[in-house]
Structure formats: C-alpha cells, structure tokens
Amino acid sequence: MSPTHTHSSHHGAPHDAHQGAPHDAHQGAGHAHHAGHATPVTEVGDQAEILDLDAEVLAEHIATITAWLPVGSGPREIVDLGCGTGAGTFALLDRFPEAYVTAVDSSAEHLHRLREKACAQGRQDRVRTVQADLDATAWPDLGNPDLVWASASLHHMADPDRALRAVHDVLAPGGLFAVVELAGFPRFLPEDAPEDRPGLEGRCYAARDRFHAEHVPHRGADWGPKLAEAGFTVEGERVIAVDIDGAGNPAVGRYALSALRSLRHTAADALPAEDVAALDRLLDTDGPHSVLRRDDLAVRTERTVWAARRAN
C-alpha cells in the first residue's frame, strides 16, 4: 500500500470531549505528553489543562485519524504511549469498542486524570494505566498489542530511534504502529492581531521554534524513514489540516488562553518588551483585551499520521 496524503478541514463547534476526544497531544497545543522524564508538579496542571482542551476542541480530527487506520477487523489490545490525560485513549476506545487500552505516561497526575475520566465513562475495566519513563533502557511489560498509538509523544524522547525499535519488538506480528505529530504549534489570532502589535503570534512562534530547536530537536521530524529503519513497513501517511472557527465556541477561547500562556513561558525571553506587554494584555482575563473577549479566534494547524506495520 503506497502512502496517501490527505488534507481535510473542519469549521464549526467540536464534539464534547467525552464523545471521542484526542490528543496533541498533545495531543495539540504543546503536546506536553510525558513519554520521557517527569515534569515539575507546578507545570503539570497547566499541561493537563491544555491536553484536556485539545481533546475537546480537536475531537473530530482525532476521530478522523482513528477511522483511517488500516486495522482490518480491529485490534483487541492497544497501547497508548505518552497518553497524557487520555485523549487518544478514549478516541481509540470509541473507535474499537471491543478493545482494551494500556495507557502509558510518566506523569502520575495525568494518569490520575485519565483514570477519573475512565471511571466517569464506565470504561475503567477497559483501561490499564502504567507510569513509566520511556527514555529508560528497560520498558515495563506492555504485552503484545495489536496496535500501538503514539500521539505528540515521540519527539519528546531522548532517543526516539531506540523507542521505535522497542515498539517494533513489543507489537504482535502484523500489528500496526500509528504515529501522530503536529506540524506546528496551533495558531489562534488573525495575522493583523492584536491591533497594537500586529503579527504578534507569528513572532512568538518564531521565538518558540528557536527554543524547540535547542530543547526538542526531534519536533517536526519525518517519521516515515525512521519507521522504515526500525523495521516497519509504512503503509500510509496522512496530513490533516485543522481549521476550526472559534466564533461562539468558548472552548476555543480557553484553549487559546492556555496555549498562549505556555507560549509566553518559552518565548518571552526572546521577545521585545512591547510584544511581551501585548501578550500579557491578551492573557489578562479581567482586561478589555483578553483573548477570551475576542470573537475572531480560530484553531489552525496540521497533524500528520504515519501507519506502519510490523511484518508477520
């Protein structure tokens, strides 16, 4: 099967988070999935909030990805690597109602949130959580799953090539490995916004890209060749363009607020004082220029998914 490239977009309100929510994971905004080393507790709550909002706002897009996966009759055992707060886990449970998911993350707080969601949905018997550092030499026993899902998590790993080989060894013969990555940080503001500092968001992302080039060198990698080197056969590649109108959708405003807060954390030191001040005005939820008061927000980004098969 030759790789396929597909572009799609969606305008309008997303589904509720409990109706098939993703990730980017990361599921989306920073996609601070914890596949590797643990993050200080003070940052975990903010990351969890971003992941939950990402799941709510981008639910339909992850549902599109899970529907596209070339899985035949459907997997029974699934592993979600770097699961975050469970966006991918629950999207996979929606897509494969007979499956059981092992959700793996290094953050105890994220796994706690995931278990709470599973209990609230009556799915606790179909979810097992495993706290693990996937940068460690030895992985925990993950069984021999039919499907391994890694959404916005591989680029956080110190040695992703080793992780790919480990997934190859874990997968059942003929099993599928789905890798989902964001093409870039979501954009929320029009190009000419805010009025006092047009183009602010673009300058913030340029500063963040420089930060990521130093601290997250695997972000934006082409995983197709890496998967082939690890012994997989890449059966498909799909690009999904995300374009969600935020008008009348308060979740988009909350998503933008959380994402821009994260952006300020990594980009502020590289920005002129005028840009930092403008960003702070957007983040001031009580002020007249708060991002929550804008009616021109959108969510614009791309996700790429690779579907790779382990040989029988």
Secondary structure, 3 states (H helix, E strand, C coil): CCCCCCCCCCCCCCCCHHHCCCCECCECCCCCCCCCCCCCHHHHHHHHHHHHHHHHHCHHHHHHHHHHCCCCCCCCEEEEECCCCCHHHHHHHHHCCCCEEEEEECCHHHHHHHHHHHHHCCCHHHEEEEECCCCCCCCCCCCCCCEEEEECCHHHCCCHHHHHHHHHHHCCCCCEEEEEEECCCCECCCCCCCCCCCCHHHHHHHHHHHHHHHHCCCCCCCHHHHHHHCCCEEEEEEEEEEEEECCCCHHHHHHHHHHHHHHHHHHHHHCCHHHHHHHHHHHCCCCCCCHHHCCCCEEEEEEEEEEEECCC
